[in-house]
Amino acid sequence: MNIDLSTKTDAQINALIKNHEDKNARDRPIYPLLLEERARRAQAKGRLDFNKSIALLRDAAINQTCTSYGQIAEASGVEWSVARHQMNGPNGHLDRLLDLCHSRGLPMLPAICVNKPNLLVGDLDPTALSGFANGARRLGYDFTDERVFHRSCQEECWAWGREQKA
């Protein structure tokens, strides 16, 4: 299937993604391209840099630590007061990072991004946990216990980080 994504509107890209998700067709070659295109367009509109965020999360995975939302903002040179409005929600920076991790075959690196007070324990507050879980379900992950799933994603990130370090 050869589709020139540059000719599609944002609404058309979103509709194509939703159709693939609704039909459980995430394994089709176009799906990761659609996720990348949506993120590319979000990057053009926002101030947070996806590549800088992934690099920060990669370093955190290698170092076997969590990082904070504020550190994500700082990596892009964006003040937290500005970044916080772009960070969360179904179309926020973290949700698009889940898309990029999925499309690039990376572990779900946003799993190791938590509130600053939770850096040592790695817990997500209920709203953030729900957002993470919703993003994962949208990408086709099936689980019942959100907290257990989140922890398993963190462990996967750290295992991947150890491999990167080796």
C-alpha positions in Angstrom: 0.0 0.0 0.0 1.6 3.2 -1.2 0.0 6.3 0.4 1.5 9.7 0.2 0.9 10.8 3.8 1.9 14.3 3.0 -1.3 14.8 1.1 -3.4 13.7 4.1 -4.9 16.1 6.6 -4.3 15.5 10.3 -7.9 14.3 10.6 -7.3 11.8 7.8 -4.1 10.5 9.5 -6.0 10.2 12.8 -8.8 8.3 11.0 -6.4 5.9 9.4 -4.7 5.2 12.7 -8.1 4.7 14.4 -9.2 2.3 11.6 -6.1 0.2 12.1 -6.6 0.1 15.8 -10.3 -0.7 15.6 -9.6 -3.5 13.1 -6.7 -4.8 15.2 -4.5 -4.2 12.1 -1.5 -2.7 14.0 0.8 -5.3 12.3 0.2 -3.7 8.8 3.3 -1.9 7.5 1.5 1.4 7.1 0.6 1.6 10.8 4.0 2.5 12.2 4.4 5.0 9.4 1.1 6.6 10.3 2.2 6.9 14.0 5.5 8.5 12.9 3.7 10.9 10.7 1.3 11.9 13.4 4.2 12.5 15.8 6.1 14.4 13.1 3.1 16.7 12.8 2.7 17.1 16.6 6.4 18.0 16.8 5.9 20.7 14.2 3.1 22.2 16.4 4.6 21.7 19.9 7.8 22.8 21.6 8.7 19.5 23.2 11.2 17.5 21.1 10.4 13.8 20.7 14.0 12.8 19.9 15.3 14.6 22.9 12.7 13.0 25.1 13.5 9.5 23.7 17.3 10.2 24.3 16.6 11.2 27.9 14.4 8.1 28.5 17.0 5.9 26.9 19.7 7.3 29.2 17.3 6.7 32.2 16.7 3.1 31.1 20.5 2.6 30.8 21.0 4.1 34.2 18.2 2.0 35.6 16.4 5.1 36.9 13.1 6.9 36.4 13.0 10.5 35.0 10.5 13.2 35.7 8.1 15.1 33.5 10.1 18.2 34.3 13.3 16.6 33.1 11.5 15.8 29.8 10.6 19.5 29.5 14.1 20.6 30.4 15.6 18.3 27.7 13.7 20.3 25.1 14.6 23.6 26.8 10.9 24.3 27.6 9.8 25.7 31.0 7.6 23.4 33.0 4.8 26.0 33.1 4.6 25.8 29.3 5.4 22.1 28.9 2.9 20.7 31.4 0.0 21.6 29.1 1.6 19.7 26.2 2.6 16.7 28.3 -0.5 14.6 29.1 -3.8 13.5 27.7 -4.7 11.3 24.8 -2.8 13.5 22.3 -0.1 14.8 24.6 3.6 14.4 24.3 3.8 11.2 26.4 1.0 9.6 24.4 2.9 10.4 21.1 6.1 9.0 22.8 4.2 5.7 23.3 3.4 5.8 19.6 7.0 6.4 18.6 8.3 3.6 20.9 5.7 1.3 19.4 6.5 2.2 15.8 10.3 1.9 16.5 10.2 -1.4 18.3 11.3 0.2 21.6 10.0 -0.7 25.0 7.4 1.7 26.3 9.9 4.2 27.6 7.3 6.6 29.0 6.7 4.0 31.7 9.9 5.3 33.5 8.6 8.9 33.4 7.0 9.8 36.7 6.2 12.8 39.0 9.3 14.2 40.6 8.3 13.0 44.2 8.1 9.5 42.8 11.5 9.3 41.1 12.9 6.8 43.6 9.8 4.5 43.8 8.6 4.8 40.1 4.9 5.1 40.9 2.4 6.9 38.8 -0.4 8.8 40.3 -3.9 7.4 39.4 -4.5 9.9 36.6 -1.1 9.3 35.0 -1.4 5.6 35.4 -4.8 5.7 33.7 -3.4 7.7 30.8 -0.4 5.3 30.4 -2.8 2.3 30.4 -5.2 3.9 27.9 -2.3 4.6 25.5 -1.0 1.1 25.9 -4.5 -0.4 25.2 -4.9 1.8 22.2 -1.6 0.3 20.9 -3.0 -3.2 21.4 -1.7 -4.3 24.8 -4.1 -6.4 26.8 -4.0 -6.4 30.6 -6.3 -6.1 33.6 -4.2 -4.7 36.4 -2.8 -1.3 35.3 -0.3 -1.0 38.1 1.1 -4.5 37.5 1.3 -3.8 33.7 3.1 -0.4 34.4 5.7 -2.2 36.6 6.2 -4.8 33.9 6.8 -2.1 31.3 9.3 -0.4 33.6 11.1 -3.7 34.1 11.2 -4.1 30.3 12.6 -0.6 29.9 15.4 -1.4 32.4 16.2 -4.8 30.8 16.4 -3.0 27.5 18.6 -0.4 29.1 21.0 -3.1 30.4 21.2 -4.5 26.8 22.0 -1.0 25.4 24.8 -0.6 28.0 26.4 -4.0 27.2 
